[in-house]
């Protein structure tokens, strides 16, 4: 086991970039699998975990997975691959983005604009045990701008922790509706049952919030049930794993930076010519599971998303139960 951990650490130091930033919340990936089709999970990410408070400042994600969600009216818009075991889910996601100095009222030109998003996410994860493949389809519907309540959420949390109150939310991007569609494809390239899994990962995302293509791989090591196998058996022992996922992305559009697609009245946005269209992202963490409990600590990062970007890293926790 020690040699396995050393291998993971060596790969991590070799592949991890020194600069980090924002990312989208995605619980459908293999390294975040819960071995059930019925569970509830809460995800919270904040750059406060790494001693910062800027750029992508926090994300909150609350999800429910249950077979009954297949009857939800938006589920009919999702892809159901043949010969696969299907897991149906709904989630609410809230994200907030701020510039570097939140104690200033004026627009901070050359820095990230204030932005908030609030979305309902309908998703299906399809597992093909024979081919060792996972296909996840996600439909996101929601709002961006003051309607999303980013200002109120950040002010409330900062009041709870007695931290600096943000003063510049009146400069946030304008209100608009969001509609996004995403498909993830994962295939296990190598797996040793219970201690190691290496898989490829690709995703395509399109809509009014974000347009992006990404590819990379996912590495898991520890003691776990294969995410490419189907089982609803409760875990009677302690299971754990470390994971690492590097991705290279081609970015077409990002409403949190460039402003909403249809409402162009935002006080300040990043010009399209200053957006970095190729980025490198990484995420890593540790997961512990036993019976009806899921615990995770993680950190994420992305290289520069636009010119004059300030290097940044976020961390977070997840808690799941009821499976």
Secondary structure, DSSP 8 states (H G I E B T S, - for coil): -HHHHHHHHHHHHHH--S----------SGGG--SSSSEEEEEEEEGGGGT--SEEEEEEEEEEE-GGGGGSGGGGGS---TT-EEEEEEEEEEEEEE-S-TT--S--TTS---EEEEEEEEEEEEEETTTTEEEEEEEEEEEESGGG-HHHHHHHHHHHTT------GGGS---EEEEEEEEEEEEEEEEETTTEEEEEEEEEEEESSEEEEEEEEEEEEEE---TTS-------S-EEEEEEEEEEEEEEEEHHHH--SS----S----GGGB-SEEEEEEEEEEEEETTEEEEEEEEEES-SBTT-----EEEEEEEE--
